[in-house]
C-alpha cells in the first residue's frame, strides 16, 4: 500500500512493480489521520483482506500539500486537512529554522511528515491487531525525488509490536 495524491509520483515505477501489484491510497500531504474513514477503510482492506506485508508511506520532495500547510495562505477546507503538518512544523521549528534555504526546510518537513505518518499507521488498531495475531506486516517510510527519481528510505520501518 502506498500513499500520495500527486499524480507525478509513479507509484508502480518507484518500486518496480507491474500495474495491479500495488494497492494505492492517495491523499493530499500523504496523511494517515486516525479519524479519516477513507484511509482507515483502505488500510483495513489492505491488511485484513489483501494480507499485504508492506505498508509504504511515500512522500515526495516538493510536495504541494506540505508547502501549502506552512505558507500562511488560507485555502478553505484543505487548511483543516493539512493542520497536522502545521503542527509538525511547529514541533520541529528549531530544526527547520536552522536550515538556511526554503526548499531545504520544506524537504525536511516532507521527511518529518513521512516519519510521523509511519508512526500513525503503526499505532493504528488494524495494524496492532494484525501484529497481535502474528500477521507478517511492516510499515516503511520513504521519500521520492521527482527531480531524479531516487527514493530515500528514512530508516523508520516498524515491523511488529514493541518496535
C-alpha positions in Angstrom: 0.0 0.0 0.0 1.4 3.4 -0.9 0.2 7.0 -0.3 0.5 10.4 -2.1 -2.1 12.3 -4.2 0.4 13.8 -6.6 0.0 12.1 -10.0 3.6 12.9 -10.9 4.6 10.2 -8.4 4.5 7.0 -10.4 3.8 4.5 -7.5 4.4 1.3 -9.5 7.6 2.6 -11.0 9.1 3.7 -7.7 9.0 0.0 -6.5 9.4 -1.5 -10.0 6.1 -3.4 -10.0 3.6 -4.0 -12.7 0.1 -2.4 -12.7 -2.1 -4.3 -10.3 0.7 -5.4 -8.0 0.5 -2.3 -5.8 -2.6 -1.3 -3.8 -2.5 2.5 -3.6 -4.3 5.1 -1.5 -3.6 8.7 -2.2 -4.4 11.9 -0.4 -3.1 15.5 0.0 0.1 15.5 2.0 0.2 11.7 2.4 -1.5 11.9 5.8 -2.7 8.9 7.9 -5.1 10.5 10.3 -6.9 8.2 12.7 -10.3 9.9 12.1 -10.3 9.5 8.3 -12.7 6.7 7.4 -11.5 6.6 3.7 -7.9 6.0 4.8 -8.9 3.5 7.5 -11.1 1.6 5.1 -8.2 1.2 2.7 -5.8 0.3 5.5 -8.2 -2.4 6.9 -8.9 -3.8 3.4 -5.2 -4.0 2.6 -4.3 -5.7 5.9 -7.3 -7.9 6.6 -8.5 -8.9 3.1 -5.4 -8.5 0.8 -3.0 -9.5 3.6 -0.3 -7.0 2.4 3.0 -7.5 4.0 4.3 -4.0 3.5 2.6 -0.6 4.0 4.7 2.1 2.4 4.2 5.7 3.5 5.7 7.5 0.5 6.1 11.3 0.4 7.9 13.3 -2.2 10.2 16.3 -2.2 8.4 19.4 -3.5 5.1 18.2 -2.0 2.5 20.9 -2.7 0.4 19.8 0.3 3.4 20.2 2.7 4.2 23.6 1.2 0.5 24.7 1.4 0.4 23.7 5.1 3.0 26.2 6.1 2.9 29.0 3.5 0.5 31.1 5.5 -2.2 31.3 2.8 -5.8 30.4 3.5 -7.4 27.9 1.1 -10.5 26.7 2.9 -11.3 23.1 3.9 -7.9 21.8 2.9 -6.4 24.0 5.7 -8.1 21.8 8.2 -6.8 18.6 6.5 -3.2 20.0 6.5 -3.3 21.1 10.1 -1.3 18.1 11.3 1.6 19.2 9.1 1.5 22.7 10.5 1.6 21.2 14.0 4.6 19.1 13.0 6.4 22.1 11.6 5.7 23.9 14.9 7.1 21.0 16.9 10.2 20.9 14.8 10.6 24.7 14.4 14.1 24.9 15.8 15.4 22.1 13.5 13.6 23.6 10.5 14.7 27.2 11.2 18.3 26.0 11.3 18.0 25.1 7.6 19.0 28.1 5.5 17.1 27.7 2.3 13.3 27.4 2.0 13.5 24.3 -0.3 15.7 22.5 2.2 13.2 23.3 5.0 10.3 22.0 3.0 12.2 18.9 2.0 13.0 18.2 5.7 9.4 18.8 6.6 8.4 16.3 3.9 10.7 13.8 5.6 9.3 14.6 9.1 5.8 14.2 7.9 6.5 10.8 6.4 8.1 9.7 9.7 5.0 10.9 11.6 2.7 9.1 9.3 4.6 5.9 9.7 4.0 6.3 13.5 0.3 6.9 12.8 0.0 3.8 10.6 1.9 1.6 13.0 -0.2 2.7 16.0 -3.5 2.1 14.3 -5.7 -0.7 15.8 -5.8 -2.6 12.5 -2.0 -2.8 12.3 -1.7 -3.5 16.0 -4.3 -6.3 15.8 -2.5 -7.8 12.7 0.7 -7.9 14.7 -1.0 -9.4 17.8 -2.3 -12.3 15.7 1.2 -12.8 14.2 0.5 -11.5 10.7 3.6 -10.5 8.8 3.4 -6.8 8.3 5.9 -3.9 8.1 5.3 -0.2 7.8 8.0 1.8 5.9 8.7 5.5 5.3 10.2 6.7 2.0 10.6 10.0 0.2 10.7 10.1 -3.6 12.6 12.8 -5.5 10.6 13.9 -8.6 13.8 15.6 -9.9 16.0 12.5 -10.1 13.7 9.5 -9.5 15.6 8.4 -6.4 13.9 7.0 -3.3 15.3 7.8 0.2 14.5 5.2 2.8 14.1 7.1 6.0 15.0 4.0 8.0 11.9 4.2 10.2 10.4 0.8 9.4 8.2 -0.7 12.1 7.6 -4.5 11.9 5.7 -5.5 15.0 4.6 -4.8 18.5 7.2 -3.1 20.5 9.2 -1.8 17.5 
